[in-house]
Amino acid sequence: MKVAFIFGKGIEGCGVTKGANIFEEWLVSQGHETVIIDFDNDQLFNRAGDTDWKGPIKRVEKHQKAEEAVDVLREVNGCDIAIVHSMPTRKQQNYVDRFREWLAMVSDPIIVVHDHGITKHNINMIPQAAEIFSMADVGVVQSLQGYGRDAYTSLDEGLNDRIVENPIWVNMGEYDQYRKSFEERRKHFLYIGRMSSLKDPAMIPRIEPYFDMDEWDLSLIGCEKSISSVSMLTKDIRDNPAPYTDPFKDKIRIHSLNKAGIYTVPPKERLKLNTVMNAYERYKYSWGMEQLGESMASWCGYRLKVPAEYGNRMEYTVLESFLLTLPVVSRHFAENAYSPEGKLWGEYDGFLISKAREEEALAEELNRIANNKDEWNERTTACRELVGKFNNINIIGQQFLDFVLTKGKRSDKINFIEKVTEYFPSAVELRNKGEVLITSAGSVLTKTPFTLVDGKQNEVKPPKDVGATLEGFF
């Protein structure tokens, strides 16, 4: 069997790429073939080259139109399954229609479409997600009770029994090489992952006053400096998730990874005289796992405003922490998110639970456990066992593959644009004129006609009926 992995946004090198790469590696280990399809949408992703694929990579170049990418199309139509892992975003406006037009020509394989968006905002950043989902034989969303599922089945009821929650899988044995014994670890509390307000990386600088920094190390690994990382995203610094704001920035030395894979300190960072924490904007995967594997604990602050969007899963950086160190999870996640067997995550033993404004108590608990080998070993063993129970690729990889093959191709796909004209009567006319229609989750649920203009949604107002007025007469 042959499976295509399609990145309509381009290969990013983040969690989406990680999940696809794990499944691809597992498929090859089971004797299957793979091919990777990378769409160049004229957007650079610094981490794109950090992933090792088993199958060949075929590119749709930025200058190619949909109908010109015939070799790639032929490759995909020769597959049994084609998995769309990403779609162009609003930032890639010039390539939105190209991907949809190209995917419409994929006819032979079972088409699986992923939506990796978690919040409404992220889901609606994909301008034509609902239309792309109408081409799917199987849909993959982040939560079966979430916003995305509601949107993609609202016009296309045939998808109802073909939606599955995104499986977050890991190769358990891969992490053994990084895991140090309790005696080999240092007192190191870290955050690993990109800058995301959903994950509250500022827990690291907030907790610093409560640690003896002659004993402990604090690190932000992978947390890039960006607008959101230096902004006041809340009114109070005590729960602001941005780590590089004024109260903290002079205490953190930021290291940059050069092309040779070596960390350097930029000139501005060298001028800081009173740094007590380190930050690394990018990291090679193996190095990041080494840091987790020799640390005492890791902050996993992932939390969402809408509990229904959690689904029954954890994020990759959270799973990595569960496998390699003592994780500290967000209190909101622990008290509102459920595991695949229907229990609140907070009902399980092992990991610690905390949140903003509980830094002093957390530091006290970490200090206590860091001096208690037996308890630390018991907790971290329980965490690893949880991942083995719910996320082992050798179990859930086959389950996912069986689901896709059992569902197969569907015969009841809708004419999406015809359905859309019920609330967007000028859709066909505007598309024929070259305008980019927004057929996102939000536009379909609210039945609001939008086009994409300069990366933003523009509501299409119906023309005024002026025929019966004096203005219309003249």
LINVENUR-V108371 format. One line per field, one symbol per residue. phi: phi as a letter, one per 20 degrees, with the letter a starting at -180 (. if undefined). Layout:
phi=???
This chain:
phi=.ccedddfeofendfffgffffffffgffeneecbdddeedmcedfegeedeeeefdddeffeeegfeeffffffffeeeccdeebcgeffdgfdffgffffffefdeffeddedefdeggffefefcffffffeeecdccebfdeffggffdfecffegececfgfedcegffegfeeefgfeedfcdcdcqffbffdlffgfffegfedeffdddcbddnefebgffddeececffcfeeedfgfdffedeeddeefendecdggfffffdcfcccccfcbfgffffffffdeeacedegbcfdgfefmdbdffffffffecbeedefffffecedfgenefgfeeeofecbagmdffffffffffffdcgffffffffffffffffdcfgfdefffffffffffmedddfeefffffffdcgegfffffenfefecegffffeldfcdeclmcecfeefffedfedffffe
